[in-house]
Amino acid sequence: MRDAIGFFVALTAVSAASAALPYKVIVSEIPGHPSSVAPGATDLLGNPMFTEFKALEDLAVAPDGKKWLLKARTNAGSDLETYLVLGENLTYGYFAHEGRPVLGGAPGELYDFFDAKNSFNDHGHLAYGVRARGGVASVFEKIIVWDGTTHTIVVQMGDLCIGTLDEPPAVSGDERFGNSLNGIHLLNDGRVGFVAITIDNCSSFRRPAVFYNHTKFLQSRTDSIAGVPWDSFDSDGFFTTPDGAHWYAEGDDEGATATDKILVVDGAVVLREGSPIPGGATTMTDVFNVEMISDGTWFARGDDPADNDFAVRSGTTLARTGDEICPGAGENWSAVIAGFTGNVKGDFVIAGQSTHADTSADYVIVLNNDRVVVREGDPVDLDGNGAFDDNVFIGRGNAALAAFNPDDMYLTNQRVLYFIASLRDGAGNDLGSIPAFGSGGNALIRVRLNELGDMNCDGLVNNFDIDPFVMALIDPSLYQATFPDCNRNLGDVNEDGLFNNFDIDPFVEAIL
């Protein structure tokens, strides 16, 4: 270590470089840009075709933060529109495409569209929901598991439901899955969990129901919570950790209408309509989204009767409308908290609108209630050349519109953040092909949020960062090639906006 410090002192002056935000655009819907091209697309005859993305809609990321699945739409027309992209870190390729044969399906079955919620387990295997066309009549809805090689249909429309009850005096035992299976997720033991919204041969009073594979776990007006029968389950309102140890269900019970909306975690009601949220007098009216990570930590965002928003993590309120977004920011959360998630290390991110006076800079993502890590109006290095010469910025052309897709965020244990954001140019023009989709210039972006000085991006600042620091200072190209997912400007330890020799002493102090 002393040799390394001595080398710092001996360094000759290097030219200062402007600090750059470490945004990496993976997929976009900017016409003409390589990141907008749908890989592996074919026409209805199976011939290769060129098509570009026009909307990026839903994101799923594996628990280890490496693999991800993006649901998107292309401009190929209504028979070839919907698309699934499978990626790992910064690379991606074809996974499934409307109009192509259903992998694992019956002869003649083609993908028609894909469900919104899909999920990986700890092994990197994937469960996804599809609607098919062609093939066997009235067997459209399917849940498919991909184990890295093979696609296997594990549940589909028309399969027999096990353990469900019909409304008396109707006979029970002939209930079958209908055409709406949602909230799909995959456990490590191979089971899939989901909500069956439609169940054939079953009274509407006894559906929806929650299942693992074909076996009922919870059913409307059959199973109870806190002594009151469930009345209904939200469409995507069920999730289980891959190890099967924890679960949540969101829906209504059969209590009074003013208090029947509930969030249940591991069999206990943790949020209830009409009751205060944890840590304050704010009353819960609705829950907009719930996330649960692999250790069972849960994240919920919702609002109160005055439409003020809140964010609660495992029973602790971490943000509410009116709270300062982070210490000394001079900004508070407005009535819009648009995303909330975290990792098993205790880190969390909140996305939403602040009270910033400039409406073109008021959407932010904040890490640990401590610092803004993404802000509307930030420049984006679209082509990855290390310079802001692309005339691309985060946000919509209409500054009043949201800059981020609600809830399409994932924070890895290494503080890598995936999120979907809108993009615009400096003149305020949306960069997306079809802004009518409400997406503006959507892009899937990956950014590291490591602490300053963490030059090898392992989440720690220690002796192992010395050599990468030296490399980044004297040979930026070699550093970027050696650490492609890191941002060399994490070396700007004195936070003067420049990475240069003046950061050497502060870096040494951080190490010592």
NUTI-707571 format. One record per residue (C-alpha): residue number from 1; residue in three letters; x, y, z. Coordinates in nm, 2 decimals. Layout:
<sites>
SITE     k     r        X        Y        Z
SITE   NUM   ALA        X        Y        Z
...
</sites>
This chain:
<sites>
SITE     k     r        X        Y        Z
SITE     1   MET     0.00     0.00     0.00
SITE     2   ARG     0.29     0.24     0.08
SITE     3   ASP     0.43     0.17    -0.27
SITE     4   ALA     0.10     0.26    -0.42
SITE     5   ILE     0.08     0.58    -0.22
SITE     6   GLY     0.43     0.67    -0.33
SITE     7   PHE     0.34     0.61    -0.68
SITE     8   PHE     0.05     0.86    -0.64
SITE     9   VAL     0.29     1.12    -0.53
SITE    10   ALA     0.52     1.06    -0.83
SITE    11   LEU     0.24     1.09    -1.08
SITE    12   THR     0.28     1.37    -1.33
SITE    13   ALA    -0.01     1.60    -1.40
SITE    14   VAL    -0.29     1.46    -1.61
SITE    15   SER    -0.56     1.65    -1.79
SITE    16   ALA    -0.88     1.70    -1.61
SITE    17   ALA    -1.19     1.52    -1.75
SITE    18   SER    -1.55     1.63    -1.69
SITE    19   ALA    -1.73     1.40    -1.46
SITE    20   ALA    -1.98     1.18    -1.65
SITE    21   LEU    -2.29     1.01    -1.52
SITE    22   PRO    -2.26     0.63    -1.56
SITE    23   TYR    -2.58     0.58    -1.74
SITE    24   LYS    -2.56     0.29    -1.99
SITE    25   VAL    -2.85     0.27    -2.24
SITE    26   ILE    -2.91    -0.10    -2.31
SITE    27   VAL    -3.24    -0.09    -2.51
SITE    28   SER    -3.42     0.21    -2.65
SITE    29   GLU    -3.70     0.30    -2.88
SITE    30   ILE    -3.52     0.58    -3.06
SITE    31   PRO    -3.57     0.53    -3.43
SITE    32   GLY    -3.25     0.47    -3.62
SITE    33   HIS    -3.04     0.40    -3.31
SITE    34   PRO    -2.88     0.04    -3.28
SITE    35   SER    -3.03     0.00    -2.94
SITE    36   SER    -3.39     0.02    -3.09
SITE    37   VAL    -3.35    -0.28    -3.32
SITE    38   ALA    -3.54    -0.59    -3.22
SITE    39   PRO    -3.29    -0.88    -3.23
SITE    40   GLY    -3.38    -1.20    -3.41
SITE    41   ALA    -3.71    -1.07    -3.55
SITE    42   THR    -3.89    -1.27    -3.82
SITE    43   ASP    -4.20    -1.23    -4.03
SITE    44   LEU    -4.50    -1.47    -4.02
SITE    45   LEU    -4.32    -1.70    -4.26
SITE    46   GLY    -4.01    -1.72    -4.04
SITE    47   ASN    -3.80    -1.49    -4.26
SITE    48   PRO    -3.56    -1.25    -4.09
SITE    49   MET    -3.70    -0.90    -4.08
SITE    50   PHE    -3.59    -0.55    -3.95
SITE    51   THR    -3.81    -0.39    -3.69
SITE    52   GLU    -3.76    -0.14    -3.41
SITE    53   PHE    -3.90    -0.11    -3.06
SITE    54   LYS    -4.18     0.14    -3.01
SITE    55   ALA    -4.26     0.07    -2.64
SITE    56   LEU    -4.07    -0.08    -2.35
SITE    57   GLU    -4.33    -0.19    -2.10
SITE    58   ASP    -4.23    -0.43    -1.82
SITE    59   LEU    -3.90    -0.54    -1.67
SITE    60   ALA    -3.81    -0.85    -1.47
SITE    61   VAL    -3.46    -0.90    -1.32
SITE    62   ALA    -3.31    -1.22    -1.17
SITE    63   PRO    -3.23    -1.21    -0.79
SITE    64   ASP    -2.86    -1.19    -0.86
SITE    65   GLY    -2.91    -0.89    -1.08
SITE    66   LYS    -2.75    -1.03    -1.39
SITE    67   LYS    -3.02    -1.18    -1.62
SITE    68   TRP    -3.32    -0.97    -1.71
SITE    69   LEU    -3.63    -1.00    -1.93
SITE    70   LEU    -3.79    -0.70    -2.10
SITE    71   LYS    -4.14    -0.70    -2.25
SITE    72   ALA    -4.17    -0.46    -2.54
SITE    73   ARG    -4.36    -0.38    -2.86
SITE    74   THR    -4.22    -0.33    -3.21
SITE    75   ASN    -4.35    -0.14    -3.51
SITE    76   ALA    -4.39    -0.46    -3.71
SITE    77   GLY    -4.77    -0.45    -3.71
SITE    78   SER    -5.05    -0.59    -3.50
SITE    79   ASP    -4.96    -0.96    -3.59
SITE    80   LEU    -4.59    -0.92    -3.50
SITE    81   GLU    -4.60    -0.65    -3.23
SITE    82   THR    -4.52    -0.80    -2.89
SITE    83   TYR    -4.17    -0.91    -2.80
SITE    84   LEU    -3.96    -1.05    -2.52
SITE    85   VAL    -3.59    -0.96    -2.49
SITE    86   LEU    -3.36    -1.17    -2.27
SITE    87   GLY    -3.05    -1.00    -2.14
SITE    88   GLU    -2.75    -1.04    -1.91
SITE    89   ASN    -2.59    -0.73    -1.78
SITE    90   LEU    -2.54    -0.51    -2.09
SITE    91   THR    -2.60    -0.77    -2.36
SITE    92   TYR    -2.93    -0.90    -2.49
SITE    93   GLY    -3.09    -1.11    -2.76
SITE    94   TYR    -3.41    -1.26    -2.88
SITE    95   PHE    -3.63    -1.47    -2.65
SITE    96   ALA    -3.98    -1.48    -2.79
SITE    97   HIS    -4.18    -1.29    -3.05
SITE    98   GLU    -4.55    -1.27    -3.14
SITE    99   GLY    -4.62    -1.48    -3.45
SITE   100   ARG    -4.35    -1.73    -3.38
SITE   101   PRO    -4.44    -2.09    -3.27
SITE   102   VAL    -4.50    -2.13    -2.90
SITE   103   LEU    -4.19    -2.31    -2.76
SITE   104   GLY    -4.31    -2.63    -2.59
SITE   105   GLY    -4.66    -2.58    -2.74
SITE   106   ALA    -4.89    -2.78    -2.96
SITE   107   PRO    -4.86    -2.78    -3.34
SITE   108   GLY    -5.00    -2.46    -3.49
SITE   109   GLU    -4.98    -2.26    -3.17
SITE   110   LEU    -4.82    -1.91    -3.21
SITE   111   TYR    -4.74    -1.65    -2.96
SITE   112   ASP    -5.01    -1.39    -2.95
SITE   113   PHE    -4.90    -1.17    -2.66
SITE   114   PHE    -4.71    -1.19    -2.33
SITE   115   ASP    -4.83    -1.12    -1.98
SITE   116   ALA    -4.70    -0.82    -1.78
SITE   117   LYS    -4.55    -0.99    -1.48
SITE   118   ASN    -4.28    -1.26    -1.52
SITE   119   SER    -4.02    -1.38    -1.28
SITE   120   PHE    -3.68    -1.55    -1.24
SITE   121   ASN    -3.58    -1.78    -0.95
SITE   122   ASP    -3.24    -1.81    -0.78
SITE   123   HIS    -3.12    -2.05    -1.05
SITE   124   GLY    -3.17    -1.80    -1.33
SITE   125   HIS    -3.47    -2.00    -1.46
SITE   126   LEU    -3.77    -1.80    -1.58
SITE   127   ALA    -4.15    -1.83    -1.57
SITE   128   TYR    -4.35    -1.63    -1.82
SITE   129   GLY    -4.71    -1.60    -1.92
SITE   130   VAL    -4.83    -1.61    -2.28
SITE   131   ARG    -5.15    -1.59    -2.48
SITE   132   ALA    -5.14    -1.82    -2.78
SITE   133   ARG    -5.34    -1.82    -3.11
SITE   134   GLY    -5.40    -2.12    -3.33
SITE   135   GLY    -5.35    -2.47    -3.22
SITE   136   VAL    -5.60    -2.63    -2.99
SITE   137   ALA    -5.92    -2.43    -2.94
SITE   138   SER    -5.98    -2.27    -2.60
SITE   139   VAL    -5.63    -2.34    -2.47
SITE   140   PHE    -5.49    -1.99    -2.51
SITE   141   GLU    -5.35    -1.89    -2.18
SITE   142   LYS    -5.02    -2.06    -2.07
SITE   143   ILE    -4.75    -2.04    -1.81
SITE   144   ILE    -4.42    -2.15    -1.94
SITE   145   VAL    -4.10    -2.23    -1.75
SITE   146   TRP    -3.76    -2.19    -1.92
SITE   147   ASP    -3.47    -2.36    -1.75
SITE   148   GLY    -3.20    -2.20    -1.96
SITE   149   THR    -3.25    -2.45    -2.24
SITE   150   THR    -3.60    -2.59    -2.26
SITE   151   HIS    -3.94    -2.42    -2.25
SITE   152   THR    -4.20    -2.63    -2.07
SITE   153   ILE    -4.57    -2.55    -2.03
SITE   154   VAL    -4.66    -2.62    -1.67
SITE   155   VAL    -5.01    -2.47    -1.65
SITE   156   GLN    -5.25    -2.38    -1.92
SITE   157   MET    -5.61    -2.29    -1.98
SITE   158   GLY    -5.84    -2.59    -1.94
SITE   159   ASP    -5.63    -2.77    -1.69
SITE   160   LEU    -5.81    -2.90    -1.38
SITE   161   CYS    -5.78    -2.68    -1.06
SITE   162   ILE    -5.71    -2.88    -0.75
SITE   163   GLY    -5.86    -2.79    -0.42
SITE   164   THR    -6.10    -2.52    -0.53
SITE   165   LEU    -6.46    -2.51    -0.41
SITE   166   ASP    -6.77    -2.39    -0.61
SITE   167   GLU    -7.05    -2.20    -0.45
SITE   168   PRO    -7.31    -2.44    -0.30
SITE   169   PRO    -7.52    -2.61    -0.42
SITE   170   ALA    -7.30    -2.64    -0.73
SITE   171   VAL    -7.08    -2.94    -0.74
SITE   172   SER    -6.71    -2.88    -0.67
SITE   173   GLY    -6.42    -3.06    -0.84
SITE   174   ASP    -6.47    -2.97    -1.20
SITE   175   GLU    -6.32    -2.62    -1.19
SITE   176   ARG    -6.07    -2.54    -1.47
SITE   177   PHE    -5.83    -2.26    -1.54
SITE   178   GLY    -5.97    -1.98    -1.77
SITE   179   ASN    -5.79    -1.73    -1.99
SITE   180   SER    -5.63    -1.50    -1.73
SITE   181   LEU    -5.34    -1.62    -1.52
SITE   182   ASN    -5.14    -1.33    -1.37
SITE   183   GLY    -4.87    -1.24    -1.12
SITE   184   ILE    -4.66    -1.53    -1.24
SITE   185   HIS    -4.35    -1.62    -1.04
SITE   186   LEU    -4.11    -1.91    -1.02
SITE   187   LEU    -3.99    -2.09    -0.71
SITE   188   ASN    -3.65    -2.27    -0.68
SITE   189   ASP    -3.83    -2.61    -0.65
SITE   190   GLY    -3.99    -2.56    -1.00
SITE   191   ARG    -4.34    -2.46    -0.88
SITE   192   VAL    -4.51    -2.15    -1.03
SITE   193   GLY    -4.73    -1.92    -0.82
SITE   194   PHE    -5.00    -1.70    -0.98
SITE   195   VAL    -5.34    -1.55    -0.95
SITE   196   ALA    -5.62    -1.72    -1.16
SITE   197   ILE    -5.86    -1.44    -1.24
SITE   198   THR    -6.10    -1.65    -1.44
SITE   199   ILE    -6.19    -2.01    -1.34
SITE   200   ASP    -6.43    -2.20    -1.55
SITE   201   ASN    -6.71    -2.41    -1.40
SITE   202   CYS    -6.69    -2.19    -1.09
SITE   203   SER    -6.92    -1.92    -0.95
SITE   204   SER    -6.79    -1.56    -0.97
SITE   205   PHE    -6.83    -1.55    -0.59
SITE   206   ARG    -6.54    -1.80    -0.56
SITE   207   ARG    -6.29    -1.64    -0.79
SITE   208   PRO    -6.02    -1.53    -0.83
SITE   209   ALA    -5.80    -1.77    -0.65
SITE   210   VAL    -5.42    -1.80    -0.58
SITE   211   PHE    -5.23    -2.12    -0.69
SITE   212   TYR    -4.91    -2.30    -0.68
SITE   213   ASN    -4.91    -2.50    -1.01
SITE   214   HIS    -5.25    -2.66    -1.02
SITE   215   THR    -5.32    -2.66    -0.64
SITE   216   LYS    -5.52    -2.39    -0.47
SITE   217   PHE    -5.34    -2.18    -0.20
SITE   218   LEU    -5.60    -1.91    -0.14
SITE   219   GLN    -5.95    -1.87    -0.28
SITE   220   SER    -6.21    -1.60    -0.26
SITE   221   ARG    -6.49    -1.66    -0.01
SITE   222   THR    -6.32    -1.98     0.09
SITE   223   ASP    -6.01    -1.89     0.28
SITE   224   SER    -5.99    -1.63     0.56
SITE   225   ILE    -5.74    -1.37     0.69
SITE   226   ALA    -5.77    -1.25     1.05
SITE   227   GLY    -6.10    -1.43     1.07
SITE   228   VAL    -6.26    -1.26     0.77
SITE   229   PRO    -6.29    -1.44     0.43
SITE   230   TRP    -6.10    -1.31     0.13
SITE   231   ASP    -6.33    -1.13    -0.12
SITE   232   SER    -6.09    -1.09    -0.41
SITE   233   PHE    -5.72    -1.08    -0.51
SITE   234   ASP    -5.55    -0.82    -0.73
SITE   235   SER    -5.46    -0.93    -1.08
SITE   236   ASP    -5.08    -0.93    -1.01
SITE   237   GLY    -5.12    -0.93    -0.63
SITE   238   PHE    -4.93    -1.25    -0.53
SITE   239   PHE    -4.56    -1.33    -0.50
SITE   240   THR    -4.34    -1.58    -0.32
SITE   241   THR    -3.97    -1.56    -0.26
SITE   242   PRO    -3.78    -1.82    -0.47
SITE   243   ASP    -3.70    -2.03    -0.16
SITE   244   GLY    -4.07    -2.05    -0.07
SITE   245   ALA    -4.02    -1.90     0.28
SITE   246   HIS    -4.21    -1.57     0.23
SITE   247   TRP    -4.51    -1.45     0.03
SITE   248   TYR    -4.75    -1.17     0.00
SITE   249   ALA    -5.11    -1.14    -0.13
SITE   250   GLU    -5.29    -0.82    -0.21
SITE   251   GLY    -5.67    -0.78    -0.25
SITE   252   ASP    -5.99    -0.72    -0.05
SITE   253   ASP    -6.16    -0.91     0.24
SITE   254   GLU    -6.53    -0.93     0.30
SITE   255   GLY    -6.52    -0.66     0.57
SITE   256   ALA    -6.67    -0.31     0.53
SITE   257   THR    -6.60    -0.14     0.20
SITE   258   ALA    -6.41     0.15     0.36
SITE   259   THR    -6.16    -0.09     0.52
SITE   260   ASP    -6.15    -0.40     0.30
SITE   261   LYS    -5.84    -0.33     0.09
SITE   262   ILE    -5.55    -0.52     0.25
SITE   263   LEU    -5.19    -0.63     0.20
SITE   264   VAL    -5.10    -0.96     0.37
SITE   265   VAL    -4.74    -1.08     0.42
SITE   266   ASP    -4.68    -1.43     0.55
SITE   267   GLY    -5.04    -1.46     0.67
SITE   268   ALA    -5.06    -1.13     0.86
SITE   269   VAL    -5.23    -0.81     0.75
SITE   270   VAL    -4.95    -0.54     0.73
SITE   271   LEU    -5.15    -0.26     0.56
SITE   272   ARG    -5.52    -0.20     0.57
SITE   273   GLU    -5.74     0.06     0.41
SITE   274   GLY    -5.87     0.31     0.66
SITE   275   SER    -5.59     0.23     0.91
SITE   276   PRO    -5.27     0.44     0.97
SITE   277   ILE    -4.96     0.34     0.79
SITE   278   PRO    -4.67     0.25     1.02
SITE   279   GLY    -4.50     0.54     1.20
SITE   280   GLY    -4.77     0.81     1.15
SITE   281   ALA    -5.13     0.92     1.13
SITE   282   THR    -5.15     0.90     0.75
SITE   283   THR    -5.44     0.67     0.66
SITE   284   MET    -5.40     0.41     0.38
SITE   285   THR    -5.65     0.44     0.10
SITE   286   ASP    -5.48     0.23    -0.16
SITE   287   VAL    -5.17     0.03    -0.24
SITE   288   PHE    -5.04     0.09    -0.59
SITE   289   ASN    -4.75    -0.16    -0.61
SITE   290   VAL    -4.58    -0.41    -0.39
SITE   291   GLU    -4.24    -0.56    -0.44
SITE   292   MET    -4.08    -0.85    -0.24
SITE   293   ILE    -3.71    -0.94    -0.26
SITE   294   SER    -3.55    -1.28    -0.20
SITE   295   ASP    -3.51    -1.24     0.18
SITE   296   GLY    -3.88    -1.15     0.22
SITE   297   THR    -3.83    -0.78     0.26
SITE   298   TRP    -4.13    -0.61     0.11
SITE   299   PHE    -4.18    -0.26    -0.04
SITE   300   ALA    -4.52    -0.10    -0.08
SITE   301   ARG    -4.62     0.24    -0.22
SITE   302   GLY    -4.97     0.39    -0.20
SITE   303   ASP    -5.17     0.69    -0.10
SITE   304   ASP    -5.40     0.84     0.16
SITE   305   PRO    -5.74     1.00     0.13
SITE   306   ALA    -5.58     1.33     0.02
SITE   307   ASP    -5.39     1.16    -0.26
SITE   308   ASN    -5.06     1.20    -0.07
SITE   309   ASP    -4.82     0.91    -0.14
SITE   310   PHE    -4.62     0.69     0.10
SITE   311   ALA    -4.35     0.43     0.07
SITE   312   VAL    -4.33     0.16     0.34
SITE   313   ARG    -4.06    -0.11     0.37
SITE   314   SER    -4.14    -0.41     0.59
SITE   315   GLY    -4.35    -0.21     0.82
SITE   316   THR    -4.14     0.11     0.84
SITE   317   THR    -4.24     0.42     0.65
SITE   318   LEU    -3.94     0.56     0.46
SITE   319   ALA    -4.10     0.84     0.26
SITE   320   ARG    -4.43     1.04     0.25
SITE   321   THR    -4.55     1.34     0.05
SITE   322   GLY    -4.40     1.65     0.21
SITE   323   ASP    -4.08     1.47     0.34
SITE   324   GLU    -3.75     1.61     0.23
SITE   325   ILE    -3.61     1.38    -0.05
SITE   326   CYS    -3.27     1.38     0.12
SITE   327   PRO    -3.10     1.59     0.38
SITE   328   GLY    -3.01     1.94     0.26
SITE   329   ALA    -3.18     1.89    -0.08
SITE   330   GLY    -3.43     2.18    -0.03
SITE   331   GLU    -3.68     1.96    -0.21
SITE   332   ASN    -3.97     1.76    -0.08
SITE   333   TRP    -4.16     1.47    -0.22
SITE   334   SER    -4.47     1.59    -0.40
SITE   335   ALA    -4.79     1.38    -0.43
SITE   336   VAL    -4.62     1.14    -0.67
SITE   337   ILE    -4.40     0.85    -0.55
SITE   338   ALA    -4.37     0.64    -0.86
SITE   339   GLY    -4.14     0.36    -0.77
SITE   340   PHE    -3.99     0.19    -0.46
SITE   341   THR    -3.76    -0.11    -0.43
SITE   342   GLY    -3.43    -0.22    -0.27
SITE   343   ASN    -3.18    -0.50    -0.21
SITE   344   VAL    -3.10    -0.75     0.07
SITE   345   LYS    -2.81    -0.53     0.18
SITE   346   GLY    -3.05    -0.28     0.31
SITE   347   ASP    -3.02    -0.03     0.03
SITE   348   PHE    -3.34     0.12    -0.13
SITE   349   VAL    -3.44     0.36    -0.40
SITE   350   ILE    -3.74     0.58    -0.43
SITE   351   ALA    -3.85     0.74    -0.76
SITE   352   GLY    -4.10     1.02    -0.79
SITE   353   GLN    -4.17     1.39    -0.83
SITE   354   SER    -4.02     1.65    -0.61
SITE   355   THR    -4.10     2.01    -0.54
SITE   356   HIS    -3.81     2.13    -0.74
SITE   357   ALA    -3.89     2.47    -0.89
SITE   358   ASP    -3.79     2.36    -1.24
SITE   359   THR    -4.05     2.12    -1.37
SITE   360   SER    -3.80     1.98    -1.62
SITE   361   ALA    -3.58     1.86    -1.33
SITE   362   ASP    -3.83     1.76    -1.07
SITE   363   TYR    -3.84     1.38    -1.12
SITE   364   VAL    -3.57     1.20    -0.93
SITE   365   ILE    -3.45     0.87    -0.80
SITE   366   VAL    -3.30     0.88    -0.45
SITE   367   LEU    -3.08     0.62    -0.29
SITE   368   ASN    -3.13     0.55     0.08
SITE   369   ASN    -3.30     0.88     0.14
SITE   370   ASP    -2.94     1.02     0.12
SITE   371   ARG    -2.86     1.13    -0.23
SITE   372   VAL    -3.02     1.19    -0.57
SITE   373   VAL    -2.87     0.94    -0.81
SITE   374   VAL    -3.09     1.01    -1.11
SITE   375   ARG    -3.25     1.34    -1.21
SITE   376   GLU    -3.48     1.44    -1.49
SITE   377   GLY    -3.27     1.65    -1.73
SITE   378   ASP    -2.95     1.46    -1.67
SITE   379   PRO    -2.75     1.41    -2.00
SITE   380   VAL    -2.72     1.06    -2.13
SITE   381   ASP    -2.42     0.92    -2.32
SITE   382   LEU    -2.63     0.73    -2.57
SITE   383   ASP    -2.35     0.59    -2.79
SITE   384   GLY    -2.12     0.51    -2.50
SITE   385   ASN    -1.82     0.71    -2.62
SITE   386   GLY    -1.77     0.88    -2.28
SITE   387   ALA    -1.89     1.22    -2.39
SITE   388   PHE    -2.23     1.40    -2.37
SITE   389   ASP    -2.24     1.47    -2.74
SITE   390   ASP    -2.57     1.29    -2.83
SITE   391   ASN    -2.81     1.56    -2.73
SITE   392   VAL    -3.01     1.32    -2.52
SITE   393   PHE    -3.15     1.38    -2.17
SITE   394   ILE    -3.37     1.20    -1.92
SITE   395   GLY    -3.73     1.31    -1.93
SITE   396   ARG    -4.03     1.39    -2.15
SITE   397   GLY    -4.06     1.68    -2.39
SITE   398   ASN    -4.36     1.78    -2.19
SITE   399   ALA    -4.20     1.84    -1.85
SITE   400   ALA    -4.53     1.78    -1.67
SITE   401   LEU    -4.52     1.41    -1.77
SITE   402   ALA    -4.34     1.15    -1.57
SITE   403   ALA    -3.98     1.08    -1.65
SITE   404   PHE    -3.98     0.72    -1.53
SITE   405   ASN    -4.19     0.41    -1.58
SITE   406   PRO    -4.37     0.34    -1.25
SITE   407   ASP    -4.21     0.04    -1.07
SITE   408   ASP    -3.99    -0.07    -1.35
SITE   409   MET    -3.68    -0.05    -1.13
SITE   410   TYR    -3.44    -0.31    -0.98
SITE   411   LEU    -3.15    -0.26    -0.74
SITE   412   THR    -2.89    -0.53    -0.72
SITE   413   ASN    -2.69    -0.62    -0.41
SITE   414   GLN    -2.39    -0.45    -0.58
SITE   415   ARG    -2.59    -0.13    -0.61
SITE   416   VAL    -2.65    -0.16    -0.98
SITE   417   LEU    -2.98     0.01    -1.07
SITE   418   TYR    -3.19    -0.09    -1.37
SITE   419   PHE    -3.47     0.14    -1.46
SITE   420   ILE    -3.68     0.25    -1.76
SITE   421   ALA    -3.68     0.62    -1.83
SITE   422   SER    -3.81     0.85    -2.10
SITE   423   LEU    -3.56     1.04    -2.32
SITE   424   ARG    -3.58     1.38    -2.50
SITE   425   ASP    -3.35     1.60    -2.69
SITE   426   GLY    -3.23     1.95    -2.59
SITE   427   ALA    -3.51     2.11    -2.78
SITE   428   GLY    -3.77     1.93    -2.58
SITE   429   ASN    -3.87     1.67    -2.84
SITE   430   ASP    -3.95     1.32    -2.73
SITE   431   LEU    -3.71     1.07    -2.88
SITE   432   GLY    -3.95     0.77    -2.89
SITE   433   SER    -4.11     0.66    -3.21
SITE   434   ILE    -4.47     0.67    -3.08
SITE   435   PRO    -4.51     0.90    -2.78
SITE   436   ALA    -4.88     0.81    -2.78
SITE   437   PHE    -4.79     0.49    -2.59
SITE   438   GLY    -4.71     0.72    -2.30
SITE   439   SER    -4.35     0.63    -2.31
SITE   440   GLY    -4.19     0.92    -2.48
SITE   441   GLY    -3.84     0.80    -2.56
SITE   442   ASN    -3.82     0.50    -2.33
SITE   443   ALA    -3.49     0.34    -2.27
SITE   444   LEU    -3.38     0.05    -2.04
SITE   445   ILE    -3.09     0.21    -1.85
SITE   446   ARG    -2.83     0.05    -1.62
SITE   447   VAL    -2.63     0.25    -1.37
SITE   448   ARG    -2.39     0.18    -1.09
SITE   449   LEU    -2.45     0.36    -0.76
SITE   450   ASN    -2.13     0.26    -0.58
SITE   451   GLU    -1.97     0.49    -0.33
SITE   452   LEU    -1.70     0.73    -0.45
SITE   453   GLY    -1.36     0.55    -0.46
SITE   454   ASP    -1.51     0.21    -0.52
SITE   455   MET    -1.31     0.17    -0.84
SITE   456   ASN    -1.35    -0.21    -0.89
SITE   457   CYS    -1.72    -0.18    -0.82
SITE   458   ASP    -1.74    -0.46    -0.56
SITE   459   GLY    -1.94    -0.24    -0.32
SITE   460   LEU    -1.65    -0.17    -0.09
SITE   461   VAL    -1.38     0.10    -0.07
SITE   462   ASN    -1.06    -0.07     0.03
SITE   463   ASN    -0.70    -0.17    -0.08
SITE   464   PHE    -0.84    -0.35    -0.38
SITE   465   ASP    -0.94    -0.02    -0.53
SITE   466   ILE    -0.59     0.12    -0.54
SITE   467   ASP    -0.47    -0.04    -0.86
SITE   468   PRO    -0.80     0.04    -1.04
SITE   469   PHE    -0.78     0.40    -0.92
SITE   470   VAL    -0.43     0.44    -1.06
SITE   471   MET    -0.53     0.27    -1.39
SITE   472   ALA    -0.84     0.50    -1.42
SITE   473   LEU    -0.63     0.81    -1.36
SITE   474   ILE    -0.35     0.74    -1.61
SITE   475   ASP    -0.51     0.51    -1.87
SITE   476   PRO    -0.89     0.57    -1.89
SITE   477   SER    -0.93     0.34    -2.19
SITE   478   LEU    -0.76     0.05    -2.02
SITE   479   TYR    -0.97     0.11    -1.71
SITE   480   GLN    -1.29     0.10    -1.90
SITE   481   ALA    -1.19    -0.21    -2.09
SITE   482   THR    -1.09    -0.38    -1.76
SITE   483   PHE    -1.39    -0.27    -1.56
SITE   484   PRO    -1.67    -0.22    -1.83
SITE   485   ASP    -1.95    -0.19    -1.58
SITE   486   CYS    -1.77     0.07    -1.36
SITE   487   ASN    -1.76     0.45    -1.40
SITE   488   ARG    -1.41     0.60    -1.38
SITE   489   ASN    -1.55     0.92    -1.23
SITE   490   LEU    -1.62     0.74    -0.91
SITE   491   GLY    -1.26     0.85    -0.86
SITE   492   ASP    -1.38     1.21    -0.82
SITE   493   VAL    -1.35     1.16    -0.44
SITE   494   ASN    -1.33     1.53    -0.36
SITE   495   GLU    -1.65     1.59    -0.56
SITE   496   ASP    -1.53     1.89    -0.75
SITE   497   GLY    -1.67     1.76    -1.07
SITE   498   LEU    -1.32     1.65    -1.20
SITE   499   PHE    -1.12     1.33    -1.17
SITE   500   ASN    -0.76     1.43    -1.15
SITE   501   ASN    -0.45     1.44    -0.92
SITE   502   PHE    -0.64     1.64    -0.66
SITE   503   ASP    -0.85     1.33    -0.59
SITE   504   ILE    -0.54     1.13    -0.48
SITE   505   ASP    -0.51     1.25    -0.12
SITE   506   PRO    -0.89     1.22    -0.05
SITE   507   PHE    -0.88     0.87    -0.20
SITE   508   VAL    -0.59     0.78     0.02
SITE   509   GLU    -0.78     0.91     0.32
SITE   510   ALA    -1.08     0.71     0.23
SITE   511   ILE    -0.86     0.39     0.21
SITE   512   LEU    -0.69     0.47     0.54
</sites>
